[in-house]
């Protein structure tokens, strides 16, 4: 079977599994990882090998850029303490605990043990957020989770590269120390410069399909360039994304924004799906490389590491929450008495994902106990994806943290404020057109205030959708009569699509991920 045929088989299997996961209300990352293992056990099953450095760039660059672009920069200051604790201290503490276990139980050299700790330390928030699509968690918890995901990979990859450099040179040389010291500020500066460069180049490709391709090319070029410069590729992409997100010259333009968001959401989802399935497929090769005599001891050690990473995150997150509550009481400030429930949820979102497996496979052949390290990483990824992934949504509901109603209230309040802003702009406008617009915005503003306004809004939607249905019938009639050309047909169809989207309910407008 050729590479292209294998790829088609895997993607077809992924589509089927996504539908099974959706109908059984199961998290698709766990389902795909399990299915990947099952597929790998079938004789003659397709196997796709990947070069780890290339895979990191392929899967991580657009995913991190997409997350950083959408992340509210204003929230960084508000959650800075949580980011420092979860994305830096928690990663370092977890890596240290795993390193101690590897050194003490399996006899790994200290630098190699630290490298293993760095591999399994960073949680994969992409897996957690994919699982949590089924519910609506508190906004602060969601912001912290997404913010942590942007920076914990940077911490882990810096520790990983540093430990490998020490292992290869035999000591922490000044050259290695200088490189690590410059990786963070250099990455942030380089990312900002790349963002400034994109601002200058974007007008040449704006409002073109080539502009969408250019966005992906820039994401990969920035990542690869940062790696060649020995900078933190993760931080470079984050700085790059946040720089362009603040530029109106790039984010303005309704048509381009709609097109770009649609393309990016589809591509990022496809990359996530393929990455989770690919992780499972590595299982057979990883286990087959192990010495059967040492497989039992290796699996016991891998199980120990799973317990360490899960318990360590729970202890750190809950400990930070209780310490914060004590600090608030000490300074006579009001604290949230139910914050412990949110802390339990955040502590349980420690699933490991593609970064852990890719960095493990990236270990050089001369790495001490390499097969043990790769097996441990794979076991940690699979165990956390399955156990935590399958129990995360039930835990949210058990802790009564599903904030679906709160999100709907926030959405309605936001719409009401936008309607008031529009009404203020129409105060000095007269004429039939202004009156028509004013009546529509009044309905939107008053929908939240009382049941009558909400009922009027529903009636408006129903009548509007009925009118658009009649327009679609007439459009198809004109097409069948050859009264209009294909280009005119597509433009009119697009206009009707956009008008209908404004009338659909929130649930009808949403595209399901699986």
C-alpha positions in Angstrom: 0.0 0.0 0.0 1.4 3.4 -1.0 1.7 6.3 1.3 -1.2 8.1 -0.4 -3.4 5.0 -0.1 -2.5 4.5 3.5 -3.3 8.2 4.2 -6.7 7.8 2.6 -7.5 4.7 4.6 -6.6 6.4 7.8 -8.6 9.5 7.0 -11.6 7.4 6.1 -11.2 5.5 9.4 -11.0 8.8 11.2 -14.3 10.0 9.6 -16.1 6.9 10.7 -14.7 7.0 14.2 -15.6 10.7 14.6 -19.2 9.8 13.8 -19.2 6.9 16.3 -17.7 9.2 19.0 -20.3 11.8 18.3 -23.2 9.4 18.5 -21.9 7.7 21.7 -21.0 11.1 23.2 -17.4 10.0 23.6 -14.4 12.4 23.4 -12.9 11.9 19.9 -9.2 12.3 21.0 -9.5 9.2 23.3 -11.5 7.3 20.6 -8.9 8.0 17.9 -6.0 7.1 20.1 -7.6 3.7 21.0 -8.6 3.1 17.4 -5.0 3.8 16.3 -3.7 1.1 18.7 -6.4 -1.3 17.4 -5.6 -0.6 13.8 -1.9 -1.1 14.5 -2.5 -4.6 15.7 -4.2 -5.7 12.4 -1.8 -7.5 10.1 -1.0 -5.4 7.0 -2.5 -2.3 8.6 -1.1 1.0 7.2 1.7 2.5 9.1 2.9 6.1 8.6 6.3 6.9 9.9 7.1 10.5 10.6 10.3 12.5 11.2 9.8 14.0 14.7 11.2 17.5 14.0 9.1 17.8 10.9 6.0 16.5 12.7 6.4 19.0 15.5 6.4 21.8 13.0 3.6 20.3 10.8 1.2 19.7 13.7 2.1 22.4 16.3 2.8 25.5 14.3 -0.7 26.2 12.9 -2.4 24.8 16.1 -0.4 27.1 18.4 -0.8 30.1 16.1 -4.5 29.6 15.9 -4.9 29.4 19.7 -2.6 32.4 20.3 -4.4 34.5 17.7 -7.7 34.0 19.5 -6.4 34.3 23.0 -7.4 37.5 24.8 -4.2 39.4 25.4 -5.9 41.5 28.1 -6.4 38.3 30.2 -2.6 37.7 30.5 -2.3 40.2 33.3 -5.3 38.8 35.1 -4.2 35.2 35.0 -0.4 35.8 35.2 0.0 34.0 38.5 -1.9 30.9 37.3 0.2 30.9 34.1 3.5 31.0 36.1 2.4 28.2 38.4 0.8 25.9 35.8 2.8 26.5 32.7 6.3 26.9 34.3 6.5 25.7 37.9 4.1 22.7 37.5 6.0 21.6 34.4 9.4 21.9 36.2 8.1 20.1 39.3 6.6 17.3 37.4 9.7 16.9 35.3 11.8 16.8 38.4 9.6 14.1 40.1 9.7 11.9 36.9 13.4 12.4 36.6 14.0 11.3 40.2 11.9 8.2 39.6 13.8 7.4 36.4 17.2 7.9 38.0 16.3 6.0 41.2 14.2 3.1 39.7 15.6 2.6 36.2 19.2 3.9 36.6 19.0 6.6 33.9 21.8 9.2 34.0 20.6 12.5 35.5 20.5 14.4 32.2 18.6 11.6 30.5 16.2 11.4 33.4 15.5 15.1 33.1 14.9 14.8 29.4 12.3 12.0 30.1 10.7 14.3 32.7 10.5 17.1 30.2 8.9 14.8 27.6 5.9 13.7 29.8 5.5 16.9 31.9 3.5 19.3 29.6 -0.3 18.6 29.4 -1.9 18.9 26.0 -4.7 21.5 26.3 -5.7 20.7 22.7 -6.9 17.3 23.9 -8.6 18.8 26.9 -10.4 21.6 25.0 -11.5 19.0 22.3 -13.0 16.9 25.0 -14.7 19.8 26.7 -16.5 20.9 23.6 -19.5 18.9 24.9 -19.9 21.3 27.9 -19.4 24.9 28.7 -16.9 25.3 31.6 -16.5 28.6 33.6 -14.9 31.3 31.4 -11.9 31.8 33.8 -11.1 28.1 33.8 -11.3 28.0 30.0 -9.0 31.1 29.7 -6.5 29.6 32.1 -6.5 26.3 30.3 -5.9 27.9 26.9 -3.3 30.3 28.3 -1.4 27.4 30.0 -1.4 25.4 26.7 0.4 28.3 25.0 3.3 28.3 27.4 3.8 24.9 29.0 5.1 23.4 25.7 7.7 26.1 25.6 8.9 25.3 29.1 9.1 21.6 28.4 10.8 21.9 25.1 13.4 24.3 26.5 14.1 21.8 29.3 14.2 18.9 26.8 16.7 20.6 24.5 18.8 21.8 27.3 19.1 18.3 28.9 19.9 16.8 25.5 22.6 19.4 25.0 24.1 18.6 28.5 23.9 14.9 27.8 25.8 15.2 24.5 28.4 17.6 25.8 28.8 15.9 29.2 28.3 19.1 31.2 26.4 22.4 31.2 28.9 24.4 29.2 28.8 28.2 28.9 27.7 27.9 25.2 24.8 25.7 26.2 23.8 28.0 29.0 23.9 31.1 26.8 21.8 29.4 24.1 19.1 28.5 26.6 19.2 32.0 28.1 18.7 33.6 24.8 16.0 31.2 23.6 13.1 32.9 25.5 13.8 36.6 24.8 15.1 35.9 21.4 12.0 33.9 20.5 9.7 36.6 21.6 11.6 39.3 19.8 11.9 37.2 16.6 8.2 36.5 16.7 7.3 40.2 17.0 9.6 41.0 14.1 8.0 38.4 11.9 4.6 39.8 12.9 5.7 43.3 11.8 7.0 41.8 8.5 3.6 40.2 7.9 1.9 43.6 8.5 4.0 45.0 5.6 3.5 42.0 3.3 -0.2 41.4 4.0 -1.6 44.2 1.8 -0.2 42.5 -1.3 -2.2 39.3 -0.7 -5.2 40.6 1.1 -8.6 39.4 -0.1 -7.1 36.7 -2.2 -7.1 32.9 -1.9 -3.3 33.1 -2.1 -3.5 35.1 1.1 -4.8 32.0 3.0 -1.9 29.9 1.7 0.5 32.7 2.7 -0.8 32.5 6.3 0.1 28.8 6.6 3.4 29.3 4.8 4.3 32.1 7.3 3.4 29.9 10.3 5.7 27.1 9.2 8.5 29.5 8.1 8.4 31.3 11.4 8.6 28.0 13.4 11.4 26.5 11.2 13.4 29.7 11.2 13.2 29.9 15.1 14.4 26.3 15.3 17.4 27.0 13.0 18.2 30.1 15.1 18.1 27.9 18.3 15.2 30.0 19.7 12.0 28.8 21.4 9.8 28.0 18.4 6.7 27.9 20.6 7.2 31.4 22.1 8.1 32.7 18.6 4.8 31.5 17.2 2.9 32.9 20.2 4.5 36.4 19.8 4.0 36.3 16.1 0.3 35.4 16.4 -0.4 38.0 19.1 1.3 40.7 17.1 -0.7 40.1 14.0 -3.9 39.7 16.0 -3.5 43.3 17.3 -3.1 44.7 13.7 -6.2 46.1 12.1 -4.5 46.0 8.8 -4.5 42.2 9.0 -7.7 41.5 10.9 -10.0 44.0 9.1 -11.9 43.0 6.0 -15.1 41.0 6.6 -14.9 38.8 3.5 -11.3 37.8 4.1 -11.9 37.2 7.8 -14.9 34.8 7.2 -12.9 32.9 4.6 -9.7 32.8 6.7 -11.5 31.6 9.9 -13.3 28.9 7.9 -10.1 27.6 6.4 -8.1 27.7 9.7 -10.8 26.0 11.7 -11.1 23.1 9.2 -7.3 22.7 8.9 -6.6 22.8 12.6 -9.3 20.3 13.3 -7.9 18.0 10.6 -4.4 18.2 12.0 -5.7 17.4 15.5 -7.6 14.4 14.2 -4.7 13.0 12.3 -2.3 13.6 15.2 -4.4 11.7 17.7 -4.9 8.8 15.3 -1.2 8.8 14.4 -0.3 8.6 18.1 -2.2 5.3 18.5 -0.6 3.8 15.4 2.9 4.1 16.9 2.0 1.5 19.5 3.0 -1.6 17.7 6.4 -0.4 16.6 7.2 1.0 20.1 6.3 -2.3 21.8 8.0 -4.4 19.2 11.3 -2.6 19.8 11.3 -3.4 23.5 13.3 -6.4 24.9 10.6 -8.9 26.0 12.6 -9.6 29.1 12.4 -6.0 30.2 8.9 -5.2 28.9 7.2 -6.0 32.2 9.5 -3.8 34.3 9.2 -1.1 31.7 5.4 -1.2 31.8 5.5 -1.0 35.6 7.7 2.0 35.4 5.5 3.6 32.8 2.5 3.1 35.1 4.4 4.7 37.9 5.1 7.7 35.7 1.4 8.0 34.9 0.6 8.2 38.6 3.3 10.8 39.1 2.1 13.1 36.4 -1.6 12.8 37.3 -1.1 13.2 41.1 1.5 15.9 40.8 -0.8 18.1 38.7 -3.8 17.6 41.1 -1.6 18.4 44.1 -0.1 21.5 42.5 -3.4 22.9 41.2 -5.4 22.2 44.4 -2.5 23.5 46.5 -2.3 26.7 44.6 -6.1 27.2 44.9 -6.1 26.7 48.7 -3.0 28.9 49.0 -4.7 31.6 47.0 -7.9 31.3 49.1 -5.8 31.6 52.3 -4.0 34.7 50.9 -7.4 36.3 50.1 -8.7 35.7 53.6 -5.4 37.0 55.1 -5.9 40.3 53.3 -9.6 40.4 54.0 -10.6 40.0 50.4 -13.6 38.2 49.1 -12.8 34.8 47.6 -14.9 32.3 45.7 -15.8 29.5 48.2 -16.5 27.1 45.3 -13.1 27.6 43.6 -12.0 24.2 44.8 -14.4 22.6 42.3 -12.8 24.5 39.4 -9.4 23.5 40.8 -10.4 19.9 40.7 -11.4 20.3 37.1 -8.2 22.1 36.1 -6.2 19.4 37.9 -7.9 16.7 36.0 -7.2 18.2 32.5 -3.7 17.0 32.5 -3.9 14.8 29.4 -0.7 14.4 27.4 -0.7 14.5 23.6 1.3 14.8 20.5 4.1 16.9 21.9 5.0 14.2 24.4 5.0 11.4 21.8 6.9 13.5 19.1 9.6 14.6 21.5 10.1 11.0 22.7 10.5 9.7 19.1 12.9 12.6 18.5 15.3 11.2 21.0 18.7 10.3 19.4 19.6 6.6 19.0 22.4 7.0 21.5 20.0 8.2 24.2 20.4 5.9 27.3 17.4 3.5 27.6 15.8 5.1 24.6 13.2 2.3 24.1 12.1 2.7 27.8 11.7 6.5 27.4 9.6 6.1 24.2 7.4 3.4 25.7 6.9 5.4 28.8 5.9 8.5 26.8 3.4 6.4 24.7 1.9 4.8 27.8 1.5 8.2 29.5 -0.2 9.7 26.4 -2.6 6.7 25.9 -3.5 6.3 29.6 -4.2 10.0 30.2 -6.1 10.4 27.0 -8.3 7.4 27.7 -8.8 7.6 31.5 -9.0 11.4 31.9 -10.5 12.0 28.5 -13.4 9.6 29.1 -14.1 11.0 32.6 -13.6 14.7 32.1 -17.1 15.6 30.9 -18.8 13.5 33.6 -16.6 15.2 36.1 -17.7 18.7 34.9 -21.3 17.7 35.4 -20.6 16.0 38.8 -19.0 19.2 40.0 -21.9 21.3 38.5 -19.5 23.4 36.4 -21.4 23.2 33.1 -22.0 26.9 32.5 -24.2 26.5 29.4 -26.9 28.9 30.8 -24.3 31.4 31.8 -22.7 31.4 28.4 -26.1 32.0 26.8 -26.8 34.9 29.2 -23.4 36.4 28.3 -24.1 36.0 24.6 -27.5 37.7 24.9 -26.1 40.5 27.0 -23.4 41.1 24.4 -26.0 41.2 21.6 -28.1 43.6 23.6 -25.1 46.0 24.1 -24.3 45.8 20.4 -27.9 46.7 19.5 -27.8 49.7 21.9 -24.7 50.9 20.2 -26.4 50.6 16.8 -29.5 52.5 18.1 -27.3 55.3 19.3 -25.8 55.7 15.9 -29.3 55.9 14.4 -30.6 58.6 16.7 -30.0 61.4 14.2 -31.0 59.4 11.2 -34.5 59.8 9.5 -36.3 58.1 6.7 -37.9 54.7 6.0 -34.5 53.0 5.9 -33.5 54.2 9.3 -36.9 53.3 10.8 -36.6 49.7 9.4 -33.1 49.3 10.9 -34.2 50.9 14.2 -37.1 48.4 14.5 -34.8 45.4 14.0 -32.3 46.6 16.6 -35.1 47.4 19.1 -36.2 43.7 18.8 -32.6 42.5 19.5 -32.2 44.9 22.4 -35.5 44.0 24.1 -35.3 40.2 23.5 -33.3 39.8 26.7 -35.5 42.0 28.9 -38.8 40.2 28.7 -40.7 37.2 27.3 -42.6 39.3 24.8 -39.3 40.6 23.3 -37.9 37.0 23.1 -41.1 35.8 21.4 -41.0 38.6 18.9 -37.4 37.7 18.1 -38.4 34.1 17.5 -41.2 35.1 15.3 -38.9 37.4 13.3 -36.5 34.5 12.8 -39.3 32.2 11.6 -40.8 34.7 9.2 -37.3 35.6 7.9 -36.3 31.9 7.3 -39.6 31.4 5.4 -38.9 34.3 3.2 -35.4 33.1 2.4 -36.8 29.6 1.6 -39.0 31.2 -1.0 -36.0 33.1 -2.4 -34.1 29.9 -2.7 -36.9 28.3 -4.7 -37.0 31.3 -7.1 -33.2 31.2 -7.4 -33.2 27.5 -8.4 -36.0 28.3 -10.9 -33.9 31.0 -12.5 -31.0 28.6 -12.7 -33.1 25.8 -14.3 -34.5 28.3 -16.8 -30.9 29.4 -17.6 -32.0 33.0 -16.7 -28.7 33.6 -14.9 -25.1 32.4 -15.3 -23.2 30.3 -12.8 -21.2 33.1 -11.3 -24.4 35.2 -10.7 -26.0 32.1 -9.2 -23.2 31.6 -6.8 -23.1 35.2 -5.7 -26.9 35.3 -5.1 -26.6 32.0 -3.2 -23.9 33.4 -1.0 -26.0 36.4 -0.2 -28.9 34.2 0.8 -26.6 32.0 2.9 -25.3 35.0 4.9 -28.8 36.4 5.4 -29.9 33.0 6.7 -27.0 32.7 9.1 -28.1 35.9 10.8 -31.5 34.3 11.4 -30.5 30.9 12.5 -30.3 30.0 16.2 -27.0 29.6 18.0 -27.3 25.8 17.9 -28.3 25.7 14.2 -25.3 27.9 13.3 -22.7 25.7 15.0 -20.7 23.2 13.1 -20.0 20.1 15.2 -16.4 19.0 15.5 -17.1 15.3 15.2 
